[in-house]
Amino acid sequence: MKKISVLGSTGSIGTQTLEVVRNNGDIQVTALAAGRNIALLEKQIREFHPRVACVWDEEKGKELRLKVADLPVKVYSGMEGLIEAATEPEAENVVTAVVGMIGIRPTIAA
């Protein structure tokens, strides 16, 4: 089983990556990260059961923590959260699909 982390999971590249995961039974998502779309991120967390999730916006992170309190997922926010998602210990590969320069530090950390 291949294990991946997806940074930018709610955008077009991220959602397409998760479509590939859905269609291949040999890929497991260990971490997801998004900017502000916590409605879609919550759905993704419930479907893919990652160990780690990140929302760029701190306030949205607090909101997401409440929404997924029934699940065994650690929710982070900001740059530190992106780095946590990118360096999730079980992830063998990281898909970086975040906008602009924000993805450089997490990608280097991975």
Buried (B, 14 or more C-beta within 10 A) or exposed (E): EEBBBBBBBBBEBBBEBBEEBEEEEEBBBBBBBBBBBBEBBBEBBEEBBBBBBBBBBEEBBEBBBEBBEEEEBBBBBBBEBBBBBBBBEEBEEBBBBBEEEBBEBBBEBB
